């Protein structure tokens, strides 16, 4: 599925960037990048810092959230009508949900940063009804009981908590989820550690794990490896200007988890491709996560039918050909 921003959001971000000078926006973007790489989180004390965050991060966050939500829609038989976006930032995950689930009619968004709530409302004004008419409120995760919703999302939010707080926050999110819970985190070892801790808490609470895992069996991924995926997205003109970049695209690395309530039909992947496939003259080799653990499968070039079925598969895709390796 496309990682392109919805036209209304693209136009809103271009308009936002136009309110500030190029050098001012570039300096704020540099501060944001330095904070992100240093693991300091996003402080965003001023309007230009908020604008730089939106221009630099919303396209990447949207691409990751949209990829995860399309996978959730493929794995779970449900039609959510309400969405709760916790740690919503400027509402990026809700924009993605509006694209994927046309059944949604009501959105509730919560974030601890008042500036983010204001920015999100501003950007949503010309967007689809789901975000334009959403219930936006300032609230810190864990500070109050969460209102129920069919779909509950937390994107790039749990990683800002202390490790000991992740399981508690996950249980709070799960308690509010009527049908499914979607978590998205940075595609770093720390981001995967967050989703792994959340996974353990959800399995203990009786959740069905729909993606990326093949079920609730123990995770075979162990340090120094980590489970993460990548979404490629086009860069906005304002983003290229702020970053001083010529490359027209970027790759967003992310980790994620999709959990469903018992009783909802779930079709997990038979296997998940864990990293980019390796191709040579003999065939294409896939690193896979399966019910039985992490395995490697090679599709020989001479097997035309298997090659036809797998030639377009890439990192993060489901894999359904699990014949034994040839001797």
Secondary structure per residue as TSV (DSSP state, phi and psi in degrees):
chain	resnum	aa	ss	phi	psi
A	1	X	-	360.0	155.0
A	2	X	-	-69.3	142.2
A	3	X	-	-96.8	4.7
A	4	X	-	-64.7	143.2
A	5	X	-	-66.1	148.9
A	6	X	-	-58.2	143.0
A	7	X	H	-53.1	-39.0
A	8	X	H	-64.5	-38.4
A	9	X	H	-73.1	-39.5
A	10	X	H	-58.9	-46.0
A	11	X	H	-63.8	-39.8
A	12	X	H	-64.8	-39.8
A	13	X	H	-69.6	-39.0
A	14	X	H	-61.6	-42.2
A	15	X	H	-64.4	-39.6
A	16	X	H	-63.0	-45.9
A	17	X	H	-62.2	-33.2
A	18	X	T	-68.5	-11.2
A	19	X	T	-79.5	-10.6
A	20	X	S	-126.2	155.7
A	21	X	-	-69.5	152.4
A	22	X	H	-61.0	-43.1
A	23	X	H	-67.2	-38.7
A	24	X	H	-63.3	-43.9
A	25	X	H	-68.1	-37.9
A	26	X	H	-65.2	-40.8
A	27	X	H	-64.7	-41.0
A	28	X	H	-66.6	-38.0
A	29	X	H	-64.0	-39.4
A	30	X	H	-63.8	-40.6
A	31	X	H	-63.1	-41.7
A	32	X	H	-62.1	-45.1
A	33	X	H	-62.7	-42.8
A	34	X	H	-62.5	-42.6
A	35	X	H	-63.9	-42.7
A	36	X	H	-63.1	-46.0
A	37	X	H	-69.1	-28.1
A	38	X	T	-85.9	-2.9
A	39	X	T	70.5	25.9
A	40	X	-	-88.4	-6.8
A	41	X	-	81.0	-178.9
A	42	X	-	-107.2	111.0
A	43	X	-	-82.3	-41.5
A	44	X	-	47.2	64.7
A	45	X	-	-80.1	-16.0
A	46	X	S	-133.8	165.1
A	47	X	H	-56.0	-38.6
A	48	X	H	-69.8	-32.5
A	49	X	H	-66.4	-41.2
A	50	X	H	-63.2	-42.3
A	51	X	H	-63.3	-42.8
A	52	X	H	-62.7	-39.9
A	53	X	H	-60.5	-47.7
A	54	X	H	-61.7	-45.6
A	55	X	H	-67.5	-40.3
A	56	X	H	-82.0	-36.2
A	57	X	H	-106.7	-27.8
A	58	X	H	-61.2	-43.1
A	59	X	H	-60.3	-42.0
A	60	X	H	-68.8	-44.1
A	61	X	H	-64.4	-39.9
A	62	X	H	-60.5	-45.6
A	63	X	H	-59.7	-44.6
A	64	X	H	-65.5	-46.9
A	65	X	H	-64.7	-41.0
A	66	X	H	-64.0	-42.4
A	67	X	H	-60.5	-43.1
A	68	X	H	-67.6	-42.2
A	69	X	H	-69.2	-36.1
A	70	X	H	-62.6	-39.6
A	71	X	H	-66.7	-39.9
A	72	X	H	-60.2	-43.2
A	73	X	H	-63.7	-32.4
A	74	X	H	-75.8	-25.6
A	75	X	H	-99.3	-20.4
A	76	X	B	-123.3	131.3
A	77	X	-	-88.8	90.5
A	78	X	-	-154.5	161.4
A	79	X	-	-136.5	78.1
A	80	X	-	-62.4	141.1
A	81	X	-	-103.7	-22.2
A	82	X	E	-129.3	148.2
A	83	X	E	-132.3	138.3
A	84	X	E	-116.7	119.9
A	85	X	E	-110.7	107.0
A	86	X	E	-101.9	133.8
A	87	X	T	65.6	45.0
A	88	X	-	-71.4	-17.3
A	89	X	T	57.5	-134.7
A	90	X	T	-85.3	15.9
A	91	X	T	90.5	19.6
A	92	X	H	-58.8	-46.3
A	93	X	H	-63.4	-33.5
A	94	X	H	-70.4	-37.0
A	95	X	H	-58.4	-43.0
A	96	X	H	-65.7	-41.2
A	97	X	H	-63.1	-36.3
A	98	X	H	-64.2	-31.1
A	99	X	H	-73.7	-39.6
A	100	X	H	-85.1	-43.3
A	101	X	-	-110.9	98.7
A	102	X	T	-76.5	-1.8
A	103	X	T	-78.5	-16.5
A	104	X	-	-68.4	134.2
A	105	X	-	-124.6	-14.3
A	106	X	E	-144.6	136.7
A	107	X	E	-128.7	138.4
A	108	X	E	-122.4	126.6
A	109	X	E	-123.9	135.8
A	110	X	E	-132.5	134.7
A	111	X	E	-151.6	148.1
A	112	X	S	-77.8	-15.7
A	113	X	-	-97.6	111.8
A	114	X	H	-58.7	-34.8
A	115	X	H	-63.3	-36.4
A	116	X	H	-65.0	-41.7
A	117	X	H	-62.4	-44.1
A	118	X	H	-63.9	-42.8
A	119	X	H	-62.7	-43.4
A	120	X	H	-62.0	-42.2
A	121	X	H	-63.1	-41.0
A	122	X	H	-61.2	-49.2
A	123	X	H	-68.1	-30.1
A	124	X	H	-79.8	-12.4
A	125	X	T	-56.1	-35.5
A	126	X	T	-104.9	13.6
A	127	X	S	-89.6	-170.9
A	128	X	-	-63.8	160.6
A	129	X	H	-55.2	-34.6
A	130	X	H	-58.5	-42.4
A	131	X	H	-89.8	-33.4
A	132	X	H	-66.9	-35.3
A	133	X	T	-104.4	17.0
A	134	X	-	-70.6	161.7
A	135	X	E	-91.8	100.9
A	136	X	E	-100.0	127.1
A	137	X	E	-144.9	149.4
A	138	X	E	-83.5	122.7
A	139	X	-	-161.6	138.8
A	140	X	-	-88.4	137.2
A	141	X	T	-58.8	125.0
A	142	X	T	94.1	-9.9
A	143	X	S	-80.8	-20.9
A	144	X	S	-152.4	161.2
A	145	X	-	-65.1	140.2
A	146	X	-	-86.9	139.1
A	147	X	-	-69.6	146.7
A	148	X	-	-71.3	152.3
A	149	X	E	-156.3	153.8
A	150	X	E	-62.2	-45.5
A	151	X	E	-114.6	122.6
A	152	X	E	-114.2	133.0
A	153	X	E	-128.6	145.2
A	154	X	E	-140.0	111.8
A	155	X	E	-115.8	126.9
A	156	X	S	52.7	41.4
A	157	X	-	-120.5	-46.3
A	158	X	G	-67.1	-24.9
A	159	X	G	-68.8	-13.2
A	160	X	G	-86.2	-4.2
A	161	X	S	-90.6	163.2
A	162	X	-	-70.5	147.6
A	163	X	H	-52.1	-37.5
A	164	X	H	-69.1	-16.2
A	165	X	H	-92.4	-10.8
A	166	X	H	-64.9	-45.8
A	167	X	H	-63.1	-41.1
A	168	X	H	-63.4	-45.3
A	169	X	H	-64.4	-38.8
A	170	X	H	-62.3	-42.2
A	171	X	H	-64.1	-35.1
A	172	X	H	-66.0	-44.0
A	173	X	H	-63.1	-42.9
A	174	X	H	-64.6	-37.5
A	175	X	H	-61.4	-28.9
A	176	X	H	-86.7	-14.1
A	177	X	E	-85.1	114.9
A	178	X	E	-78.5	-32.6
A	179	X	E	-125.0	-52.0
A	180	X	E	-148.5	155.3
A	181	X	E	-121.9	131.9
A	182	X	E	-122.9	124.4
A	183	X	E	-119.1	134.4
A	184	X	E	-130.7	132.8
A	185	X	E	-136.9	166.0
A	186	X	E	-57.6	146.8
A	187	X	S	-83.6	54.7
A	188	X	S	-118.1	165.4
A	189	X	H	-54.3	-38.2
A	190	X	H	-67.8	-40.0
A	191	X	H	-64.4	-40.6
A	192	X	H	-65.6	-37.0
A	193	X	H	-60.0	-36.2
A	194	X	H	-65.1	-48.2
A	195	X	H	-67.2	-32.4
A	196	X	H	-66.1	-42.4
A	197	X	H	-65.3	-40.9
A	198	X	H	-64.4	-39.7
A	199	X	H	-59.6	-45.9
A	200	X	H	-60.8	-42.6
A	201	X	H	-65.0	-39.1
A	202	X	H	-70.7	-41.1
A	203	X	H	-63.0	-40.7
A	204	X	H	-62.6	-27.9
A	205	X	T	-87.8	0.8
A	206	X	T	92.5	13.4
A	207	X	-	-74.9	151.9
A	208	X	E	-91.4	130.0
A	209	X	E	-92.7	115.2
A	210	X	E	-95.1	-30.2
A	211	X	E	-168.0	153.7
A	212	X	S	-77.6	-8.0
A	213	X	S	-67.2	161.4
A	214	X	S	-88.7	2.0
A	215	X	S	159.2	-153.7
A	216	X	S	-101.9	11.7
A	217	X	S	-68.0	159.6
A	218	X	-	-55.3	140.0
A	219	X	-	-69.5	127.7
A	220	X	-	-84.9	-5.2
A	221	X	-	-84.0	125.1
A	222	X	-	-132.5	151.0
A	223	X	T	-54.1	145.5
A	224	X	T	-84.8	2.9
A	225	X	-	-79.3	161.9
A	226	X	-	-152.8	151.7
A	227	X	-	-87.7	116.9
A	228	X	-	-156.4	166.8
A	229	X	E	-138.8	-179.1
A	230	X	E	-142.2	140.4
A	231	X	E	-124.2	131.0
A	232	X	E	-96.9	134.6
A	233	X	E	-138.0	148.9
A	234	X	E	-74.7	144.3
A	235	X	-	-86.5	140.8
A	236	X	-	-67.2	152.2
A	237	X	H	-57.5	-42.1
A	238	X	H	-65.6	-34.7
A	239	X	H	-66.7	-43.6
A	240	X	H	-62.3	-39.2
A	241	X	H	-67.0	-43.2
A	242	X	H	-67.0	-34.2
A	243	X	H	-91.9	-8.7
A	244	X	T	64.2	35.0
A	245	X	-	-106.8	143.5
A	246	X	-	-100.7	-24.2
A	247	X	-	-66.0	129.7
A	248	X	S	-81.0	0.3
A	249	X	E	-140.7	167.9
A	250	X	E	-143.8	162.4
A	251	X	E	-114.3	123.4
A	252	X	E	-100.2	117.7
A	253	X	E	-87.5	135.8
A	254	X	E	-149.2	154.7
A	255	X	E	-114.9	153.6
A	256	X	E	-156.5	169.8
A	257	X	E	-153.9	135.6
A	258	X	E	-124.6	124.6
A	259	X	E	-124.9	145.5
A	260	X	E	-126.5	154.3
A	261	X	-	-68.3	143.4
A	262	X	T	-56.8	141.3
A	263	X	T	99.5	-21.0
A	264	X	S	-87.9	133.3
A	265	X	-	-65.2	123.7
A	266	X	B	-125.4	134.6
A	267	X	-	-123.7	84.9
A	268	X	-	-65.0	159.3
A	269	X	-	-66.6	146.2
A	270	X	S	-65.3	-32.0
A	271	X	E	-157.5	159.3
A	272	X	E	-126.1	133.8
A	273	X	E	-78.0	120.0
A	274	X	-	-90.1	-16.6
A	275	X	S	-157.7	169.5
A	276	X	-	-56.5	132.4
A	277	X	-	-62.0	153.6
A	278	X	E	-110.4	121.0
A	279	X	E	-114.0	139.5
A	280	X	-	-144.6	-170.1
A	281	X	S	-63.6	-30.9
A	282	X	S	-75.5	-29.0
A	283	X	E	160.5	-166.5
A	284	X	E	-119.9	128.5
A	285	X	E	-105.2	131.0
A	286	X	E	-115.0	130.6
A	287	X	E	-88.7	121.8
A	288	X	E	-125.3	147.3
A	289	X	E	-101.3	125.4
A	290	X	E	-130.1	175.8
A	291	X	T	-57.6	-31.2
A	292	X	T	-90.9	3.1
A	293	X	E	117.4	-166.8
A	294	X	E	-82.7	129.2
A	295	X	E	-136.9	167.0
A	296	X	E	-119.3	134.2
A	297	X	E	-130.2	132.8
A	298	X	E	-110.2	127.1
A	299	X	E	-95.5	109.3
A	300	X	E	-64.7	144.6
A	301	X	T	-62.6	-28.7
A	302	X	T	-72.8	-18.9
A	303	X	-	-86.1	89.1
A	304	X	H	-63.1	-39.3
A	305	X	H	-68.2	-45.9
A	306	X	H	-63.1	-39.5
A	307	X	H	-64.2	-39.1
A	308	X	H	-62.3	-38.7
A	309	X	H	-75.3	-21.6
A	310	X	H	-116.0	-6.9
A	311	X	T	-64.8	-23.9
A	312	X	T	-97.5	0.4
A	313	X	-	-78.3	144.0
A	314	X	-	-141.4	-173.8
A	315	X	T	-51.7	125.8
A	316	X	T	94.8	-15.8
A	317	X	-	-74.9	157.6
A	318	X	E	-72.8	149.5
A	319	X	E	-131.2	129.9
A	320	X	-	-120.9	3.5
A	321	X	-	-101.9	105.8
A	322	X	-	-122.3	34.9
A	323	X	-	-65.4	151.4
A	324	X	-	-61.1	153.1
A	325	X	-	-63.3	140.8
A	326	X	-	-65.1	149.6
A	327	X	-	-65.9	360.0
